[in-house]
């Protein structure tokens, strides 16, 4: 079964310095139909205005991925250590028993456009950590590439969660297939362009909820950039 949710149906918030589109209930946006999907708790598309940012705040017991689409995303932890994520890269922050940081746009003339993704860990109290890998633009077009999983490897972030995250770029009508376990959940989020998921057309910002399927077939890509999540069916 595959269910499409259109981009325009997402929740939205505009704080001036920060504009957000929420795929699931988050902060001031609440929809009981969209409280997460399996162990995927949040997927927010965000734009931070040039030079703006969010001060020190905490995260606990959550795997957080930041996927930067354009501009640059900066972060500073409570010790003053500063990190920066460029467009086309993905950062993982593991909240563990508690992590405090600030997020900001270090550029004076360009918004920071990125996705922030929250995935529940296997169990509470796991270790904290930061890591960063290149996104799909550095790995070749026409197929899905593994970005994060419980088994780290070259170019693959180590998730302390029962989830795998893939990304791909598709153009010229090409596509790829991913085998699925029918007992798990799969979530597809199209970042740019157009693409078909198991024959269902998707446009930028659309998502597909996939359950009880043996495969995900992506086809007819046109300037498409996509994220695919292989998720535990257990909601945590």
HELIX and SHEET records of a PDB file:
HELIX    1   1 UNK A    7  UNK A    9  5                                   3    
HELIX    2   2 UNK A  136  UNK A  138  5                                   3    
SHEET    1   A 4 UNK A   2  UNK A   5  0                                        
SHEET    2   A 4 UNK A 207  UNK A 211 -1                                        
SHEET    3   A 4 UNK A 185  UNK A 197 -1                                        
SHEET    4   A 4 UNK A 200  UNK A 203 -1                                        
SHEET    1   B 7 UNK A   2  UNK A   5  0                                        
SHEET    2   B 7 UNK A 207  UNK A 211 -1                                        
SHEET    3   B 7 UNK A 185  UNK A 197 -1                                        
SHEET    4   B 7 UNK A 215  UNK A 231 -1                                        
SHEET    5   B 7 UNK A 163  UNK A 170 -1                                        
SHEET    6   B 7 UNK A 144  UNK A 149 -1                                        
SHEET    7   B 7 UNK A 157  UNK A 158  1                                        
SHEET    1   C 5 UNK A   2  UNK A   5  0                                        
SHEET    2   C 5 UNK A 207  UNK A 211 -1                                        
SHEET    3   C 5 UNK A 185  UNK A 197 -1                                        
SHEET    4   C 5 UNK A 215  UNK A 231 -1                                        
SHEET    5   C 5 UNK A 176  UNK A 179 -1                                        
SHEET    1   D 7 UNK A  11  UNK A  14  0                                        
SHEET    2   D 7 UNK A  18  UNK A  22 -1                                        
SHEET    3   D 7 UNK A  40  UNK A  48 -1                                        
SHEET    4   D 7 UNK A 112  UNK A 119 -1                                        
SHEET    5   D 7 UNK A  63  UNK A  70 -1                                        
SHEET    6   D 7 UNK A  89  UNK A  94 -1                                        
SHEET    7   D 7 UNK A 129  UNK A 134 -1                                        
SHEET    1   E 4 UNK A  53  UNK A  59  0                                        
SHEET    2   E 4 UNK A  99  UNK A 104 -1                                        
SHEET    3   E 4 UNK A  72  UNK A  77 -1                                        
SHEET    4   E 4 UNK A  82  UNK A  86 -1                                        
END                                                                             
